[in-house]
Amino acid sequence: MKILVTGGSGFIGQALISKLTHEGHQLVLVSRNPSKLKKKYGNIHEYHLWDALSGSPAKEIFDGVEGIVNLMGEGVANKRWTKKQKQKINHSRVQGTQNLMDGANEYAKKLRVVVSASAIGYYDHLKEATLDEESPASQGFLGNLCQNWERAANTISKNPPVRMVILRIGVVFGQGGGALSKMIPPFSLSLGGQIGSGKQWMNWIHREDLASLIVTSIKNEKYTGVYNAVSPENIQNNLFTKALGRLLKRPTLLHIPSFAIKLIFGEFSSEVLYGQKIVSNRLKKAGFVFNYSEINTALEEVLSIKYIHHLGKKVRCFKFQCGQYLKLSPNKVFSFFSDAKNLEKITPPFLNFRVLSQSTAKIQNGTIFNYKLKVRGIPIRWSSLITDWNPTTSFVDTQLKGPYRVWHHTHRFSPCLSGTFIEDDVYYALPNIPFINTLFGWYIKRDINNIFQFRKKEIETIFKEKY
């Protein structure tokens, strides 16, 4: 399906693009900065410049589009709610959505489905009841915003009928952004604690589940109307505080009083201090399956807490991800990675990387490699074990001996359109030395990113020359 996506550079949009790409959909990404998206994803998608407040997107943007996912909008918690900021939030969501729907009505002749974001701010959080999709709207700023936002989305053409799905999204948890990215630093410094009474409900959803829900809403014609995009396991703030502190192994003795929250956040403080339990009866009836329905499982994923088999325990890691598209079959791409010597070709020269030995003639489960390299001029020996060897689709190499406490690298090769999408997921942890993360964590993160950027360029060059 050809799908137009707004908000693709955002926290939710990035996860969604990954899933839609895996499923082989053609994506049209519209943005105020399309060159940034193209740099990230390459030539696999279409990219178009569009300022949501300037009017409708151009006619050619809608050419052949069958689905639209609308995720654009200024973050409600980005800044204090001044009059100017509230106008910015309102215009980016309501007027932007209206302009998008106006363009779709005029030009998207093949359009079949629209999935548009809203928020659980729609509801009155002061009500003493559990809230579902049938509950009334709040008359506060967020309640009115969400009502107007949804009305704009619902101006999509009814003739011919276009299926409309509106997702009232809760607090989104995920790696590299969202609400938790602001909470983790103070909690890590033992400065986290209960907010206000601690009884307010956190109605959350994991980013991967939200992306899956959007994809399901596109594909499954039974999905229509409004759904609360929240996990089945809501949690109150005091219990969430204890759960996060426990996983970070930090005390949570501090208590942030209500008056302090009001001073810091102003009008927005009511959204932080109050919150009723919100459920999604419609998702339950639809049979949607959450991968992260429990708070501990979700938090472990966000914190990159991973079980490392050869260590026999869970370790909190850093996580690095990148992807690359090649217009070649998975067989050809995987064949290149099946030769360990090719790893030398795609590793930056400054690392002086060399394969010393390979325990089996052909790579398979249990193969052990020994390497040597230099890290900032220091000679290093590295031993890694191959696990989960699945020819043409994936394999894992995990460090047995080397400079890291953990290095667990998953390589995936997925058929995509007429080629292959390569993905690298790396969990890594530095040695258990006091202050090493504080002193060197940023430099190592930068070095890893530079190494993989070099790999991407070399892989592209090698395959162009070879094929």
C-alpha positions in Angstrom: 0.0 0.0 0.0 1.2 3.5 -0.7 1.0 5.5 2.6 1.5 9.2 3.3 2.9 9.8 6.8 3.1 13.2 8.6 5.3 13.5 11.8 7.7 10.9 10.5 10.7 12.5 12.1 9.1 12.4 15.5 9.4 9.9 18.4 6.4 7.8 17.3 6.9 8.3 13.6 10.4 6.7 13.6 9.0 3.5 15.0 6.1 3.5 12.6 8.3 4.0 9.6 10.4 1.0 10.6 7.4 -1.3 10.8 5.8 -0.1 7.6 9.1 -0.4 5.8 9.5 -4.0 7.0 6.0 -4.8 5.6 7.0 -3.5 2.2 4.7 -0.5 2.0 5.6 2.5 -0.2 5.9 5.5 2.0 5.5 9.2 1.2 7.1 11.2 4.0 6.1 14.9 4.2 8.1 17.2 6.4 9.4 20.7 6.9 12.9 19.1 6.6 12.6 16.2 4.1 16.4 16.2 3.5 16.9 15.1 7.1 14.5 12.1 6.6 16.2 11.2 3.3 19.6 11.2 5.0 18.3 8.8 7.6 16.4 6.4 5.3 18.0 6.8 1.9 16.2 6.4 -1.4 13.8 3.8 -0.3 10.9 6.4 0.3 9.4 9.5 -1.3 10.2 12.8 0.5 8.3 16.0 0.1 8.6 19.5 1.6 5.4 20.7 3.3 4.7 23.3 6.0 1.5 22.2 7.6 0.3 25.8 8.3 1.0 27.0 4.8 -2.0 25.3 3.1 -2.7 21.9 1.7 0.1 19.7 0.4 0.7 19.8 -3.4 -1.3 17.6 -5.7 1.6 15.3 -6.7 2.1 14.4 -3.0 -1.2 12.5 -3.0 -0.5 10.6 -6.3 -1.5 7.0 -5.7 -1.8 7.4 -2.0 -4.2 4.8 -0.4 -3.6 5.5 3.3 -2.7 8.4 5.5 -1.1 8.4 9.0 -1.3 11.8 10.6 1.1 12.2 13.6 2.1 15.9 13.3 1.8 18.4 16.1 3.7 20.5 18.5 4.4 18.6 21.8 2.0 19.6 24.6 4.7 19.3 27.3 7.5 20.9 25.3 7.2 24.4 26.9 5.2 26.2 29.6 1.6 27.0 28.4 1.8 30.6 27.6 -0.9 32.1 25.3 1.6 32.0 22.4 2.5 28.4 23.1 -1.1 27.2 23.3 -1.8 28.9 20.0 1.2 27.1 18.5 0.0 23.7 19.9 -3.5 24.3 18.6 -2.5 25.5 15.1 0.0 22.7 14.5 -2.6 20.1 15.2 -5.9 21.5 14.2 -5.1 23.7 11.3 -2.4 21.4 10.1 -4.8 18.4 10.1 -7.5 20.5 8.4 -5.1 21.5 5.6 -4.0 17.8 5.2 -7.6 16.6 4.9 -8.5 19.4 2.5 -5.7 18.3 0.2 -6.7 14.6 0.6 -10.3 15.4 -0.3 -9.2 17.2 -3.4 -6.3 15.1 -4.7 -6.2 11.6 -3.0 -8.5 9.8 -5.4 -7.4 6.3 -4.2 -7.5 7.0 -0.5 -9.1 4.2 1.6 -8.0 4.8 5.2 -6.8 7.6 7.5 -5.3 7.0 10.9 -5.1 10.2 12.9 -3.6 10.9 16.3 -5.5 12.4 19.2 -4.7 12.2 22.9 -6.2 11.1 26.2 -6.2 14.7 27.2 -9.6 14.6 25.5 -11.1 13.3 28.9 -11.8 15.1 32.1 -9.1 13.7 34.5 -10.9 15.1 37.5 -13.8 12.8 37.2 -14.1 10.1 39.9 -14.5 7.1 37.5 -12.7 4.8 35.1 -12.9 6.4 31.6 -13.4 4.7 28.2 -14.1 5.7 24.7 -17.7 6.6 25.5 -16.7 9.0 28.3 -17.4 12.8 27.8 -14.8 15.3 26.8 -13.2 17.8 29.1 -13.9 21.5 28.6 -10.3 22.5 29.5 -7.6 23.4 27.0 -6.6 19.9 26.1 -10.2 18.7 25.9 -11.2 21.4 23.5 -7.9 20.9 21.5 -8.6 17.2 21.1 -12.2 17.7 20.1 -11.2 20.3 17.4 -8.4 18.1 16.3 -10.7 15.1 15.8 -13.3 17.3 14.0 -10.7 18.4 11.6 -9.7 14.8 10.9 -13.3 13.8 10.4 -13.8 16.3 7.5 -12.3 13.6 5.3 -14.6 12.7 2.4 -17.6 10.4 3.1 -18.2 10.0 -0.7 -16.6 7.7 -1.5 -16.3 6.6 2.1 -12.8 6.7 3.7 -12.3 4.6 6.8 -11.3 6.9 9.7 -9.4 5.6 12.8 -8.7 8.1 15.6 -6.2 7.0 18.3 -6.4 8.8 21.7 -2.8 8.2 22.7 -1.6 7.9 26.3 1.9 8.6 27.7 4.3 7.0 25.2 7.3 5.0 26.6 10.2 4.1 24.4 13.9 4.3 23.9 15.4 7.6 22.9 12.6 10.0 23.7 9.1 10.4 25.1 8.2 11.0 28.7 10.8 8.6 30.2 13.7 10.4 28.6 13.0 13.3 31.0 12.5 11.1 34.0 15.5 8.7 33.8 18.3 11.3 34.4 17.0 12.5 37.8 16.0 9.0 38.8 19.5 7.8 37.9 20.9 10.5 40.3 18.6 9.3 43.1 16.6 12.5 42.6 13.4 10.8 41.5 10.3 10.6 43.6 6.5 10.6 43.9 4.7 13.6 42.3 2.0 15.2 44.4 -0.3 12.7 46.0 1.1 9.9 43.9 -2.4 8.5 43.4 -2.8 9.9 39.8 -3.0 7.3 37.1 -0.4 7.0 34.4 -2.1 5.8 31.3 0.8 4.6 29.2 1.6 2.7 26.0 4.9 1.4 24.7 6.0 3.0 21.4 6.4 -0.4 19.7 2.8 -1.3 20.6 1.6 2.0 19.4 3.3 1.6 16.1 1.9 -1.9 15.8 -1.6 -0.5 16.6 -1.3 2.0 13.8 -0.2 -0.6 11.3 -3.1 -2.9 12.4 -5.5 0.0 12.0 -4.3 0.5 8.4 -4.6 -3.2 7.5 -7.6 -4.4 9.4 -10.9 -3.0 7.9 -12.7 -3.8 11.1 -10.9 -1.0 12.9 -12.9 2.2 12.6 -13.8 5.1 14.9 -12.1 6.1 18.2 -9.7 3.9 20.3 -7.9 4.7 23.5 -4.2 3.8 22.8 -3.3 2.8 26.3 -1.8 -0.4 27.8 -4.1 -2.7 29.8 -1.8 -2.3 32.9 -2.4 1.3 34.0 -0.3 2.3 37.1 -0.5 5.0 39.7 2.4 7.4 40.0 3.6 6.2 43.4 3.8 2.6 42.2 5.5 3.7 38.9 8.0 5.6 40.9 9.0 2.5 42.9 9.1 0.3 39.8 11.5 2.7 37.9 13.7 3.2 41.0 13.9 -0.5 41.5 15.1 -1.2 37.9 17.6 1.6 38.1 18.7 0.4 41.6 18.2 3.9 43.0 16.2 5.1 46.0 13.0 7.1 45.4 12.7 8.8 48.8 12.1 12.3 47.4 8.6 13.7 47.2 7.8 16.5 44.8 4.9 18.5 46.3 2.0 19.8 44.3 2.8 23.5 44.8 6.3 22.9 43.2 4.7 21.3 40.1 2.2 24.2 39.8 5.1 26.7 40.0 7.1 24.9 37.4 4.4 23.9 34.9 1.6 26.5 35.5 -1.7 25.5 33.8 -0.2 22.2 32.5 0.4 21.1 36.1 -3.2 19.7 36.3 -2.2 17.2 33.7 0.7 16.1 35.8 -1.0 16.1 39.2 -4.4 14.5 38.3 -5.3 11.6 36.2 -8.1 9.1 36.2 -7.8 5.5 35.0 -8.4 5.3 31.2 -9.1 2.0 29.6 -9.6 0.9 26.0 -12.6 -1.4 25.8 -12.7 -1.1 22.1 -9.1 -2.4 21.7 -9.9 -5.3 24.0 -13.0 -6.2 21.9 -11.0 -6.0 18.7 -8.5 -8.5 20.1 -5.4 -6.3 19.8 -2.4 -8.0 21.4 0.1 -5.9 23.3 3.8 -7.0 23.4 4.4 -4.7 26.4 1.3 -5.0 28.5 3.2 -5.0 31.9 5.0 -2.0 33.2 8.2 -3.9 34.3 8.6 -5.5 30.8 8.1 -2.1 29.2 10.5 -0.3 31.5 13.2 -3.0 31.0 13.0 -2.5 27.2 13.2 1.3 27.5 16.2 1.0 29.9 17.9 -1.6 27.6 18.0 -4.1 30.4 18.9 -7.4 28.5 19.6 -10.9 29.6 23.1 -11.9 28.5 23.4 -15.7 28.3 27.1 -16.1 28.7 27.0 -13.8 31.8 23.9 -15.5 33.1 22.2 -12.3 34.2 20.4 -9.2 33.1 22.6 -6.1 32.4 21.5 -2.5 31.8 23.0 -1.6 28.4 23.1 1.2 25.9 21.4 0.5 22.6 22.4 1.6 19.1 20.3 1.1 16.0 20.7 1.8 12.3 19.3 0.7 9.0 20.3 0.6 5.3 18.4 -0.3 2.1 20.1 -2.1 -0.7 18.4 -2.9 -4.0 19.6 -6.5 -4.0 18.1 -9.7 -2.8 18.6 -10.9 0.8 20.6 -13.9 -0.6 23.2 -11.7 -2.2 23.4 -9.4 0.8 23.6 -12.2 3.4 26.3 -14.0 1.3 28.5 -11.0 1.7 28.1 -11.0 5.5 28.8 -14.8 5.6 32.5 -14.1 4.9 34.2 -12.8 8.0 37.0 -11.3 5.8 34.4 -8.8 4.5 34.1 -7.4 8.0 37.6 -6.1 7.6 36.6 -4.2 4.4 33.7 -2.3 6.0 35.6 -1.4 9.3 37.3 2.0 9.5 41.1 1.8 8.8 41.9 3.6 12.1 40.7 0.5 14.0 43.3 -1.7 12.3 40.8 -4.5 12.5 41.9 -8.1 11.6 40.3 -11.5 11.9 42.8 -13.8 13.5 40.9 -17.1 13.6 37.5 -18.8 13.0 36.6 -22.0 14.8 34.6 -23.5 12.0 35.2 -23.6 8.2 31.7 -22.1 7.6 29.9 -19.7 10.0 27.2 -21.4 12.0 25.7 -21.5 15.5 28.6 -21.7 17.9 31.3 -20.4 15.7 33.9 -18.4 17.6 35.9 -15.6 16.1 39.1 -14.0 17.4 40.0 -10.5 16.3 42.6 -7.9 17.0 42.1 -4.1 16.7 43.2 -0.8 18.1 40.8 1.4 20.1 42.2 5.0 20.3 45.7 3.5 19.7 45.4 0.8 22.4 45.8 -2.8 21.1 42.8 -5.0 21.9 42.0 -8.7 21.5 38.3 -9.5 20.9 36.6 -12.9 20.9 32.9 -13.3 19.8 30.4 -16.1 19.6 27.9 -16.5 16.7 24.4 -17.4 17.9 21.0 -17.5 16.1 22.6 -18.1 12.7 19.7 -18.0 10.3 20.9 -17.8 6.7 19.5 -14.9 4.6 17.5 -13.5 7.5 19.6 -12.8 10.7 22.4 -13.7 13.0 23.9 -12.5 16.3 27.4 -12.0 17.5 28.1 -11.5 21.2 31.4 -10.7 22.8 33.0 -13.3 25.0 36.2 -11.4 25.6 37.0 -7.8 24.7 36.8 -4.1 25.7 33.1 -4.1 26.6 31.2 -5.7 29.4 28.5 -6.5 26.9 28.5 -6.3 23.1 25.4 -8.1 21.6 24.9 -7.3 17.9 21.9 -8.5 16.0 22.1 -8.3 12.2 18.8 -8.5 10.3 18.2 -8.8 6.6 14.5 -8.3 5.6 13.0 -8.4 2.1 11.7 -4.9 1.3 10.2 -3.8 -2.0 12.7 -5.0 -4.6 15.6 -5.2 -2.3 16.8 -5.8 1.3 16.6 -3.7 4.4 19.6 -4.3 6.7 19.2 -3.5 10.4 21.8 -3.4 13.1 20.7 -3.6 16.8 23.6 -3.3 19.2 23.3 -3.6 23.0 26.5 -2.6 24.7 27.7 -2.0 28.2 31.0 -0.6 29.4 33.2 -2.3 32.1 32.0 -2.1 35.7 34.4 0.7 36.6 33.2 3.7 38.7 32.3 6.8 36.6 33.4 5.2 33.3 30.0 5.9 31.8 30.1 9.5 33.0 33.6 10.1 31.7 33.6 8.1 28.4 30.0 7.2 27.6 29.4 10.1 25.2 32.7 9.5 23.3 32.0 5.8 22.9 28.5 6.5 21.6 29.9 8.9 19.1 32.6 6.5 18.0 30.1 3.7 17.5 27.9 5.9 15.4 30.9 7.0 13.3 31.9 3.3 12.8 28.5 2.4 11.5 28.2 5.4 9.3 31.5 4.4 7.7 30.1 0.8 7.3 27.0 2.1 5.5 29.0 4.1 3.0 31.4 1.2 2.4 28.6 -1.3 2.0 26.9 0.9 -0.5 30.1 1.4 -2.5 31.1 -2.3 -2.5 27.7 -3.4 -3.7 27.6 -0.8 -6.4 30.9 -2.0 -7.7 30.1 -5.7 -7.4 26.6 -5.5 -8.9 
